[in-house]
Each structure stands twice: as structure tokens, then as C-alpha cells.
């Protein structure tokens, strides 16, 4: 009652009737968390970091704490050091992946884009490394014109340029451009093959780290062989070192000698095969691959029969999936042998096949004993010209 009779302002009286401090703060406009900041451990941690410098970074160092990362000199980037670990600046960060922007040369129509190794003005072995993890490094030109991939020094430089391929810890030189204009290609080791520019092409051989010409092709198309040239055809032949010719028997390469059809079976695939197809299909187990090729005439034989004398079984020789021989048929119901002489030049890897069919899908065409018979042609004349 006495407080009510005090000579006070209207504002003071609004506080006098507040029941507690919380209500009084609301009356004063000082509600914690709304009008003013309550005490917080994080703020104490932040205040403890004072003073600050330009470039300093603040980061969380705990649930209710912060820390300061001082600025560093140029040349470093901010890098993550792991989840739950303070960040740090690094001059050589390790990145899981990076998406690089398209890099262009100057603004001119033919300006170059140049990538240089570190301190290339003072170092002789600086590198530019492109290291994909299981992917490809692709160099491609724009669609609006042809482009060249040039590996080399600045035009007019007095240094040779080499191209290496690396496998594991080993690097192998595969090409080198010399300042005299010659370009060497090194295959099959350090000095496997060397191809020279200008007037000659030379092939090198290497043994025990020593290399020398094996063959050299000159600008006038003449070819010279160097060193001891030999062919290992033992036991069926040998080399006459003095005459430089092959001697002995059985030296012919069978697939390049003309053949003549004979009764001597040279190739065969005798397993029985069947089909009930009413159109030509390649029969299983009826393909003979001519591994090294064959030149001349061969006798092609196979046995065929139908499962029913009222239906016709048909088969023919194919080459690489294309019909070659005449149609051969049977209506007897018993195996009959068909024979046909075919003259062909079979390339290495060509296939001789039997395709078959039957005129009734309820019946079966049977084929067996696919064979090729031939001998070397007894006399083969060489090409000549009269004058």
C-alpha cells in the first residue's frame, strides 16, 4: 500500500506490479534470447580468441568452442584434413577428383594454350603429369577444323624430343625426333625397329644391349641386309652361309604351294551332324578353318543321307558363310559319299563349311566325314617374259 502511494512515474509503476524478474525483463523489453543474448560458452570461446587479423578464419573446434585459423602467405589453399579434424592450409593438397575448366589460349585466332613444368626456365627435367585413375586422357580437337598433336620443343630449340611409354617402374622410349630432322621409332625393346626420315628406313636388331642394322631400305628402293642372316628350319633344312640360300628338303611352306585334288585326305571333320531345318543352316561340327590359307584345287567330300526316302536331304559347301559348291542330295535313306573338286585361293583364317536342309521339318538330314584331299602340284612354272 505504501508503494502505491509513492510519487513515481507511470513507467516505474509498470515494473512495481511485476510478479517476478522474468515478467520485469519482458516489461523492459529485455527478454533473453529475443531482445538480448544470454550467456553462452561458445561466445566466451570466441571472445578468448581476440585479437583478430585480416584473413583469419573461425571454425568450430568442439560442441561449444571455436578456434582461429591464421591467414598464410600466397600459394596455399584451404584443405580438409578429414571429418572431425581441424582444417588447414596446404600448398600441395591431395584431391579425390577435380573438374577442370576448359582452358583456352589467347584471344587471337591461332594463339596457343601453353602448359609448363614447374620452373621450366631453370630446370631440365620438370614434368606435367596427367594421371587418371583407370580412365583415359583424351586429346581432341574442335569439330570446326582439323588439328595436330605436336610433341616437341619450341620451334628452333636445339634439343631432341623423345616419347616414352611407362609400365610399372619401367619407361621405354618408343620415338625420338632429332634436331637433324631424323625421327626414330623404337619398338620391341630399346632398339627394336628404327624408321628414319628422309632417304632411308632402317630396321635394327638388339642382343646383349648391342644394336646394329638388320635391314636398311634406301631411297632408290634397294634393300640391304646386314650381319649374319639366318632361318632356323632345323631339322628339315639349314642355311648355306656361303651361298646365302636355303638347302635341305621339306622347306616349302605348304599353304603357298599350289595344290591339286587327289585321293589323299589332308583335313577332316568326321563327326556326324544333323538338321531338321527346311532352309539352309550351317551344320554344327562341320567347319574346317584354313589356318594359314590354301592355294589351288582341293577335293571336298562328305557323306549325306535322309531319314526318310520320301524326303530329300540337301547339303553344299560354303566358304565364310557364302555358298561355294554345288547342291548335293540324297533320297536313298543310306549314307552316300559326295565329291567335288573346287579351285580357290583360301586366305588365312577362311572357313570351309557344310550347310544343310531337309524338305520336311519332321525328317532329318544327316552329314558326316567332311574331308579335303589334295597334294602339292607336281610342276609349277615361274612367271617369265620374252623379248
Secondary structure, DSSP 4 states (H G I P E B T S, - for coil): -TGGGS---HHHHHHHT-SSHHHHHHHHT--BTTTBPPP-HHHHHHHHT-S--TT-EEEEEETTEEEEE----TT-EEE---TTS--EEESS---S---PPP----SSTT-------TTTTT-SS-------SSS-------TTS------SSSTT-SS-EEEEEEETTEEEEEEEE-TTS-EEE--SSTTS-B--STT-EEEEEEETTEEEEEEEE-TTS-EEE-S------TTTEEEETTTTEEEESS-S-GGGS-EEEEEEEEEEE---EEE--SS-EEEEEEEEEETT-EEEEEEEEEEEEESSTTS-EEEEEEETTEE-S--EEE-SSS-EEEEEEEEEEEPTTEEEEEEEEESSTTS-EEEEEEEEEEEE-S--PPP----
